[in-house]
Amino acid sequence: MKVKESDNSGESLIDVSVIIPTYRDWERLNLCLLGLKKQNFPSSKFEIIVVNNDPYDPKPDFVEASGCKIIEEKTPGSYAARNAGMKIANGDIYAFTDSDCIPDPNWIKEGLKEMKNSKVSRVGGKIKLFRPENGSYFAFVYEKYLAFQQERNVKVFKKSVTGNFFAKKHLFEQFGAFDEKLMSGGDFYWNLRLSEFGEKISFAEMAVINHPSRTSLSEIAFKKKRTISGYYRETFTRLKFGKKLLTLLKRLMPPINRINHIEFESTKDYFQVLIIRWYVESVGVMHLIKLQWASIRNKNI
Protein backbone atom coordinates (compact mmCIF):
# COMPACT_ATOMS: atom_id res chain seq x y z
CA MET A 1 0.00 0.00 0.00
CA LYS A 2 1.56 3.27 -1.10
CA VAL A 3 1.00 6.27 1.14
CA LYS A 4 0.92 9.83 -0.08
CA GLU A 5 2.42 11.92 2.68
CA SER A 6 1.66 15.43 1.48
CA ASP A 7 -0.04 17.44 -1.21
CA ASN A 8 1.59 20.20 -3.28
CA SER A 9 1.23 22.68 -0.44
CA GLY A 10 3.33 20.47 1.83
CA GLU A 11 0.39 19.81 4.16
CA SER A 12 0.20 16.24 5.48
CA LEU A 13 -2.67 14.17 4.14
CA ILE A 14 -2.15 11.40 6.66
CA ASP A 15 -4.56 11.27 9.59
CA VAL A 16 -3.35 8.08 11.27
CA SER A 17 0.03 6.46 11.79
CA VAL A 18 -0.24 2.75 12.60
CA ILE A 19 2.82 1.74 14.60
CA ILE A 20 3.75 -1.94 14.93
CA PRO A 21 6.79 -3.21 16.85
CA THR A 22 8.01 -6.67 15.87
CA TYR A 23 10.65 -9.04 17.16
CA ARG A 24 11.39 -12.18 15.13
CA ASP A 25 7.72 -12.47 14.28
CA TRP A 26 7.58 -11.98 10.50
CA GLU A 27 5.05 -14.73 9.78
CA ARG A 28 2.40 -13.29 12.07
CA LEU A 29 3.27 -9.75 11.01
CA ASN A 30 2.28 -10.75 7.48
CA LEU A 31 -1.25 -11.56 8.70
CA CYS A 32 -1.38 -8.22 10.51
CA LEU A 33 -0.40 -6.31 7.37
CA LEU A 34 -2.96 -8.22 5.31
CA GLY A 35 -5.61 -7.13 7.81
CA LEU A 36 -4.50 -3.52 7.46
CA LYS A 37 -4.78 -3.74 3.68
CA LYS A 38 -8.47 -4.60 4.10
CA GLN A 39 -9.31 -1.52 6.17
CA ASN A 40 -12.53 0.31 5.35
CA PHE A 41 -10.61 3.56 5.65
CA PRO A 42 -8.95 5.54 2.83
CA SER A 43 -5.46 4.14 2.24
CA SER A 44 -4.16 7.66 1.55
CA LYS A 45 -5.21 8.72 5.05
CA PHE A 46 -3.04 6.32 7.03
CA GLU A 47 0.49 5.00 7.02
CA ILE A 48 1.97 1.83 8.48
CA ILE A 49 5.26 1.92 10.36
CA VAL A 50 6.88 -1.40 11.25
CA VAL A 51 9.75 -1.25 13.75
CA ASN A 52 12.10 -4.22 13.69
CA ASN A 53 13.43 -4.66 17.21
CA ASP A 54 16.10 -7.14 16.08
CA PRO A 55 18.23 -5.52 13.35
CA TYR A 56 20.16 -8.81 12.97
CA ASP A 57 16.99 -10.57 11.84
CA PRO A 58 16.68 -9.63 8.14
CA LYS A 59 13.25 -8.54 6.98
CA PRO A 60 11.50 -10.72 4.37
CA ASP A 61 10.46 -9.44 0.96
CA PHE A 62 6.76 -9.17 1.79
CA VAL A 63 7.43 -6.31 4.23
CA GLU A 64 8.91 -4.16 1.47
CA ALA A 65 6.16 -5.21 -0.93
CA SER A 66 3.43 -4.18 1.53
CA GLY A 67 4.28 -0.50 1.03
CA CYS A 68 4.74 0.16 4.74
CA LYS A 69 7.68 1.96 6.26
CA ILE A 70 10.20 -0.31 7.95
CA ILE A 71 12.81 0.94 10.39
CA GLU A 72 15.13 -0.70 12.91
CA GLU A 73 15.52 -0.04 16.62
CA LYS A 74 18.48 -1.60 18.42
CA THR A 75 17.34 -0.76 21.95
CA PRO A 76 15.55 -3.88 23.26
CA GLY A 77 11.87 -3.64 24.15
CA SER A 78 8.58 -2.89 22.45
CA TYR A 79 8.32 0.57 24.03
CA ALA A 80 11.66 1.63 22.60
CA ALA A 81 10.41 0.36 19.23
CA ARG A 82 7.13 2.26 19.50
CA ASN A 83 8.97 5.44 20.46
CA ALA A 84 11.19 5.04 17.40
CA GLY A 85 8.13 4.66 15.21
CA MET A 86 6.59 7.84 16.59
CA LYS A 87 9.68 9.83 15.68
CA ILE A 88 9.01 9.36 11.96
CA ALA A 89 5.21 9.28 12.10
CA ASN A 90 3.23 11.83 10.06
CA GLY A 91 -0.26 11.30 11.48
CA ASP A 92 -2.02 13.42 14.05
CA ILE A 93 -3.27 10.21 15.65
CA TYR A 94 -1.16 7.18 16.50
CA ALA A 95 -2.81 3.76 16.27
CA PHE A 96 -0.89 1.03 18.08
CA THR A 97 -1.11 -2.70 17.61
CA ASP A 98 1.29 -5.65 17.69
CA SER A 99 2.71 -7.95 15.04
CA ASP A 100 0.71 -10.93 16.32
CA CYS A 101 -2.59 -9.05 16.02
CA ILE A 102 -5.10 -9.14 13.16
CA PRO A 103 -7.24 -5.99 12.86
CA ASP A 104 -10.86 -6.18 11.77
CA PRO A 105 -11.67 -4.25 8.55
CA ASN A 106 -13.31 -1.41 10.53
CA TRP A 107 -10.57 -1.13 13.15
CA ILE A 108 -9.21 2.30 12.20
CA LYS A 109 -12.62 3.68 11.20
CA GLU A 110 -14.27 2.69 14.49
CA GLY A 111 -11.33 3.83 16.63
CA LEU A 112 -11.44 7.32 15.13
CA LYS A 113 -15.24 7.37 15.29
CA GLU A 114 -15.15 6.69 19.03
CA MET A 115 -12.50 9.35 19.56
CA LYS A 116 -14.61 11.93 17.73
CA ASN A 117 -18.01 11.01 19.21
CA SER A 118 -16.76 10.78 22.79
CA LYS A 119 -14.51 13.83 22.42
CA VAL A 120 -11.52 12.10 24.01
CA SER A 121 -7.80 12.10 23.30
CA ARG A 122 -7.32 8.34 23.82
CA VAL A 123 -9.24 5.22 22.83
CA GLY A 124 -8.77 1.60 23.80
CA GLY A 125 -10.35 -0.90 21.42
CA LYS A 126 -11.72 -4.39 21.96
CA ILE A 127 -9.33 -7.35 21.88
CA LYS A 128 -10.82 -10.71 20.89
CA LEU A 129 -8.84 -13.82 21.79
CA PHE A 130 -8.64 -16.84 19.55
CA ARG A 131 -6.92 -20.18 20.14
CA PRO A 132 -3.99 -20.66 17.76
CA GLU A 133 -3.25 -23.94 16.06
CA ASN A 134 -1.73 -26.43 18.56
CA GLY A 135 -2.32 -23.94 21.37
CA SER A 136 -3.00 -25.15 24.91
CA TYR A 137 -6.69 -25.34 25.83
CA PHE A 138 -5.95 -24.23 29.42
CA ALA A 139 -3.88 -21.27 28.24
CA PHE A 140 -6.74 -20.23 25.93
CA VAL A 141 -9.42 -20.51 28.65
CA TYR A 142 -7.30 -18.51 31.08
CA GLU A 143 -6.47 -15.74 28.63
CA LYS A 144 -9.99 -15.66 27.21
CA TYR A 145 -11.18 -14.28 30.54
CA LEU A 146 -8.09 -12.54 31.93
CA ALA A 147 -5.51 -11.69 29.28
CA PHE A 148 -6.98 -8.47 27.92
CA GLN A 149 -9.75 -7.09 30.09
CA GLN A 150 -9.66 -4.07 27.86
CA GLU A 151 -13.17 -2.74 28.52
CA ARG A 152 -12.69 -2.91 32.30
CA ASN A 153 -9.20 -1.45 32.08
CA VAL A 154 -10.44 1.52 30.07
CA LYS A 155 -13.71 2.21 31.89
CA VAL A 156 -12.62 1.46 35.46
CA PHE A 157 -8.86 2.01 35.58
CA LYS A 158 -8.55 4.54 32.72
CA LYS A 159 -5.73 2.68 30.98
CA SER A 160 -5.21 0.63 27.83
CA VAL A 161 -2.73 -1.82 26.36
CA THR A 162 -0.95 -0.89 23.14
CA GLY A 163 -2.25 -4.02 21.43
CA ASN A 164 -5.28 -1.89 20.49
CA PHE A 165 -4.80 1.75 21.34
CA PHE A 166 -5.38 5.14 19.67
CA ALA A 167 -3.87 8.37 20.99
CA LYS A 168 -3.46 11.89 19.68
CA LYS A 169 0.07 12.89 18.77
CA HIS A 170 0.12 15.96 21.00
CA LEU A 171 -0.16 13.77 24.12
CA PHE A 172 3.31 12.35 23.53
CA GLU A 173 4.66 15.81 22.82
CA GLN A 174 3.14 17.12 26.05
CA PHE A 175 3.66 14.20 28.44
CA GLY A 176 6.59 12.36 26.89
CA ALA A 177 7.03 8.95 25.29
CA PHE A 178 6.79 5.46 26.77
CA ASP A 179 9.33 4.43 29.41
CA GLU A 180 11.90 2.44 27.44
CA LYS A 181 13.36 0.90 30.59
CA LEU A 182 10.24 -1.23 31.02
CA MET A 183 9.84 -4.51 29.16
CA SER A 184 6.16 -4.72 30.14
CA GLY A 185 3.51 -2.41 31.59
CA GLY A 186 4.85 0.75 30.00
CA ASP A 187 1.56 1.43 28.26
CA PHE A 188 -0.38 1.09 31.53
CA TYR A 189 1.90 3.46 33.44
CA TRP A 190 1.85 6.01 30.62
CA ASN A 191 -1.95 5.92 30.46
CA LEU A 192 -2.38 6.16 34.22
CA ARG A 193 -0.18 9.23 34.32
CA LEU A 194 -2.29 10.94 31.66
CA SER A 195 -5.51 10.03 33.44
CA GLU A 196 -4.15 11.68 36.58
CA PHE A 197 -3.76 14.88 34.54
CA GLY A 198 -7.39 14.68 33.42
CA GLU A 199 -6.95 13.36 29.88
CA LYS A 200 -10.04 11.39 28.88
CA ILE A 201 -10.08 7.85 27.51
CA SER A 202 -12.93 5.86 25.98
CA PHE A 203 -13.60 2.24 25.02
CA ALA A 204 -14.39 1.36 21.39
CA GLU A 205 -16.42 -1.86 21.28
CA MET A 206 -16.39 -1.96 17.47
CA ALA A 207 -12.68 -1.23 16.97
CA VAL A 208 -11.63 -4.86 17.14
CA ILE A 209 -8.21 -6.48 17.17
CA ASN A 210 -7.98 -10.28 17.03
CA HIS A 211 -5.22 -11.67 19.20
CA PRO A 212 -4.00 -15.27 19.60
CA SER A 213 -3.86 -16.69 23.09
CA ARG A 214 -0.50 -17.92 24.29
CA THR A 215 0.25 -21.50 23.38
CA SER A 216 1.20 -22.75 26.87
CA LEU A 217 0.94 -22.00 30.57
CA SER A 218 4.72 -21.59 30.68
CA GLU A 219 4.39 -18.62 28.31
CA ILE A 220 1.79 -17.09 30.63
CA ALA A 221 4.13 -17.57 33.58
CA PHE A 222 6.96 -15.92 31.63
CA LYS A 223 4.73 -12.93 30.88
CA LYS A 224 3.86 -12.69 34.58
CA LYS A 225 7.54 -12.39 35.43
CA ARG A 226 7.89 -9.55 32.91
CA THR A 227 4.92 -7.62 34.30
CA ILE A 228 6.07 -8.22 37.87
CA SER A 229 9.48 -6.79 36.99
CA GLY A 230 7.75 -3.57 35.91
CA TYR A 231 5.60 -3.55 39.07
CA TYR A 232 8.70 -4.14 41.20
CA ARG A 233 10.52 -1.19 39.67
CA GLU A 234 7.59 1.25 39.64
CA THR A 235 5.80 0.37 42.90
CA PHE A 236 7.17 -2.42 45.10
CA THR A 237 10.57 -0.84 45.74
CA ARG A 238 8.84 2.23 47.23
CA LEU A 239 6.88 0.26 49.82
CA LYS A 240 7.97 -0.09 53.43
CA PHE A 241 8.89 -3.56 54.73
CA GLY A 242 5.52 -4.23 56.38
CA LYS A 243 3.63 -3.19 53.28
CA LYS A 244 5.85 -5.38 51.11
CA LEU A 245 5.18 -8.40 53.31
CA LEU A 246 1.42 -7.74 53.28
CA THR A 247 1.49 -7.45 49.49
CA LEU A 248 3.21 -10.82 49.15
CA LEU A 249 0.74 -12.50 51.52
CA LYS A 250 -2.27 -11.06 49.69
CA ARG A 251 -0.94 -12.29 46.36
CA LEU A 252 -0.54 -15.81 47.78
CA MET A 253 -4.19 -15.99 48.84
CA PRO A 254 -6.72 -17.72 46.53
CA PRO A 255 -7.53 -14.98 43.96
CA ILE A 256 -11.31 -15.26 44.30
CA ASN A 257 -11.88 -11.51 44.54
CA ARG A 258 -9.78 -10.92 41.42
CA ILE A 259 -12.10 -12.96 39.20
CA ASN A 260 -15.49 -12.33 40.83
CA HIS A 261 -16.26 -9.48 38.42
CA ILE A 262 -16.00 -11.83 35.41
CA GLU A 263 -19.04 -13.47 33.84
CA PHE A 264 -17.98 -17.06 33.23
CA GLU A 265 -19.71 -19.24 30.66
CA SER A 266 -19.62 -22.27 32.96
CA THR A 267 -18.68 -23.38 36.48
CA LYS A 268 -15.94 -25.47 34.91
CA ASP A 269 -14.37 -22.39 33.36
CA TYR A 270 -14.56 -20.60 36.71
CA PHE A 271 -12.60 -23.24 38.63
CA GLN A 272 -10.08 -23.72 35.83
CA VAL A 273 -9.35 -20.00 35.71
CA LEU A 274 -9.23 -19.77 39.53
CA ILE A 275 -6.61 -22.53 39.80
CA ILE A 276 -4.49 -21.21 36.94
CA ARG A 277 -4.68 -17.66 38.28
CA TRP A 278 -3.51 -18.92 41.68
CA TYR A 279 -0.55 -20.63 40.03
CA VAL A 280 0.32 -17.52 38.00
CA GLU A 281 0.13 -15.29 41.07
CA SER A 282 2.46 -17.65 42.96
CA VAL A 283 4.94 -17.35 40.08
CA GLY A 284 4.72 -13.57 40.45
CA VAL A 285 5.30 -13.71 44.21
CA MET A 286 8.36 -15.92 43.82
CA HIS A 287 9.76 -13.52 41.23
CA LEU A 288 9.14 -10.53 43.51
CA ILE A 289 11.01 -12.28 46.31
CA LYS A 290 13.86 -13.09 43.92
CA LEU A 291 14.14 -9.48 42.77
CA GLN A 292 14.03 -8.16 46.34
CA TRP A 293 16.65 -10.64 47.52
CA ALA A 294 18.94 -9.72 44.63
CA SER A 295 18.57 -6.05 45.56
CA ILE A 296 19.47 -6.74 49.19
CA ARG A 297 22.53 -8.77 48.19
CA ASN A 298 23.75 -6.04 45.84
CA LYS A 299 23.50 -3.46 48.62
CA ASN A 300 25.53 -5.64 50.95
CA ILE A 301 28.32 -6.22 48.46
N, C-alpha and C positions, 0 to 999 in steps of 0.2 A: 504494500500500500504506500503510494507516494504521498507525501505531505507538503502542501504549499505553505510556507512559513510566513510570507508577507505579500501584500499587493504592491503596486507601483509606488505607493506613497510611503512604503516602509512600515506600515501599520500591520501588526500581527493579526493573522486570520485564525490562529489557533486558539480555541477556547479551553481545551483540556489537554494536559500532558499525563499520559498513562505511564507510570514508573514501575518497572518490574525488576527486582533483584533476582539473580540466579546464581547457583553454585553447583556445578556439575550436574545439571538437571535439564539438559537440552531436549530430551525426548518429551518430557511433560511440558516444557516451555513451548514446544511446537503446537501442542493442543491448545495452550493458552492463546497463542498468536492467531490460530485458526478461529477461535471464539471471538477475538477482537476484530477479525476481518468481517464477521457476520453482524456487526453492530448496526442497529437501526438508528444511526446517528451519522451525520455527514462526515465522510472520511477526511475532508479538507479542514474540518473543525477540531480534529484531535491528532496528536502525535503519540507514538509509542517509543519509549526509551527503555532499552534493556541494559542492565548493568551486570557485567560478568565479574563476579567476586573471586574468580580464580583465573588470573591472566595466563596461567600455564596450561589451562584447559582450552585448546583451540575451538573456536566457534564453528559449527557446521554451516554448510552452504545455505540451508533454508533460512537462517537468521538474516543473512544479507538479502536474500530473495524476498523476504517479507516486507521490505521497505522501511523497517523500523530503524531507529538509531541504536547503535551498539557501542558501548564504551566499557572500559575496564576500571576496576577499583581494587587496588592491592590491599588496602586496609581490611582485615577480616571483619565480617559481620554484615548483616542485612541493613542495619541502620546507616553504616558508612556508605553502603552501596546506594541506598535511597537518597542520602544527602548528595552524593555525587551526581545522581540523576537530576536532582532539582537544580543543580548549578547550570545545567545546559537546557533546562526546560523553558518553553516559550508560552505555555498556557497560563491563564489567570487562575485556573483551578488544577490542582494535582489529584489524580485518581490513582490510588495505590492498590496493587494486588500482587500475588506471588506467582512464581513460575509453575507451581503445581496446581494452580487454580484455572477453572474454565468459566469465563463470564457468559451469562445469558445474553441473548441478542439485545435486550433492552437495558443492559447494565448501566452504560453511561447515560443514556436518556433518562432513566428513572432516578439515578443519583442526582443529576442536575435539577430535575423536576422537583425533587424533595427539597433540595437546597433553596430553590426559588420560592416554592409555596410556603415553606416553613420559615423563610427569612433567617436562615442560620448560616454560619461560616464553615460548619463541619457536618458531614453526614457519614454514618456508619450503615452499610448495607447488609442484607441478609446473607448468611453463609449456610449453604445446604451441604450436608455430608453425604458422601456415597462410599460404599465399600469397594475398594480396588480389587482387581483380580488377585487371587491367592492371599488376600488380606485376612487377618484374624477376625473371627466373629466377635470375640470378647472385646478386642480393641475397637471395633466398629460400634458395638452397643454402648461402650463407655463414652466414646467421643461423640456419638450421636446426641447424647444428652448433655455432655459437659464441655466438649472441646471448644466450641465457639458459641457461647451464650450471648450472642451479639445484641439481640434486642434488649436483654436485661442490662448488659453492660452500658449500652447507650442511654437507655431511659432511666435507670436507677443510679448507675455510677458515673455517668457522663464521660465515658471513654469508649474507644473503639480500637480493634486490631487493624493493622495495615493490610490484612488479607482482603479487605473490602472497605475502603475508606476514601472519602473525598474531602479535600480541604482547600480553602482559598490560599493563593500564593502569599498574600500579605501577612498571613499568620506566621509563616516561617521567617519572614523579614522582620516582623515585630518581636516575636518571642524566641527566635532561634531555631536551629535544626534539631534533629533527633540526637540523643546522647550516643555517640559512637563507641563508648566504652562498654555499653551493655550489649550482650549477645541475645537477650530476650527481655521483653517487657518495656522496651524503650518507647513503643507507641502508646502504651498505657500511661506511663509517667508523663509523657509530653502532653497527652490529652487532659490528664488530671490537672496539670499546671494551668492549661488554658481555661478549663472550667472554673478554676479558682479565681481567674481574672474576669469571669463573667461571659466568656465566649460561649455561644449556644451551639448545641449539637442535636441532631435529629436522626431517627431511625428510618431507613428506606426499605420497607417490606418488599417492594418490587424490584429493587436493584440487587439482583441475585448473582452470587458467585458460588460455583460448585467446587467443593473441596474434597479430596480423597481422605478417608480416615487413615490413621497410621496402620501399618501392616502387622504390628505386634505390640504386646504390652511392654516389652523392653524399650521400644521406641518412645512410648508414653513416659516411662520412667526416666529416660534420658532427657526428654523435654522438661520434666519436672525439675531435674537438677539444674537445667539452664535457667528456668524461671526463678528458682530458689536462689541462684547466684545473684540475680538482679535484685531480689528482695533483700538478700543479706547486705548487699552494698548500699542500697537506698534506705533501708529501714532498720533492719535487725541490729546493725552495728551501733545505732544511736540509742538503743534501749538499755536501761539499767539491768543489772544482773537478775534481779527478781522478776522483772518484766520478761526478760529473755527466757527464764525458766518456765514461767507461766505460759508463754507462747508455745514452747516445745510440748508441754503437757496437753494443752488444748488441741494441738495438731495430732497428738497420738490418740485422742479420744475417737470413738466411732463417729464418723462425719454425718450423722443423721440430719443435723440442722442445716448442713451445707447442700443437701439435695431435696429438702422438704418442699422447696418452692417449685420443683419440677413436676410436670404432669407426665407420669410414666404410662406407657401403653399397656403394661401388664405388671403384676406383682413379681413375676420372674425377672423382668428388666430391672425393677427396683432393687432387688436383693443382689443381682449381679453387679450393678453400678455401685451399690453401697460397699460391697466387698472389695471391688477393684479400687474405688476411691480411697478406702482405708489403706490398702497396700501402697498406693501412689503417695499418700500423705506421709506414710512411714518412711518411704524413700526420701522425701523432702526433709523430714526431721533428721535423718541420719546424715544427709548432706549438709544441713545447717550446723550440726555438731562438728562435722569434719572441718568445715570452713572456720568455725570459731576456734577449734583446737589448733589449727594451723596458724591462726592469727596470734594466739597466745604463745605458741612456740617461737614464732618469729620475733616477738617482743622480748622474749627471754634470752635470745641468742646474742 
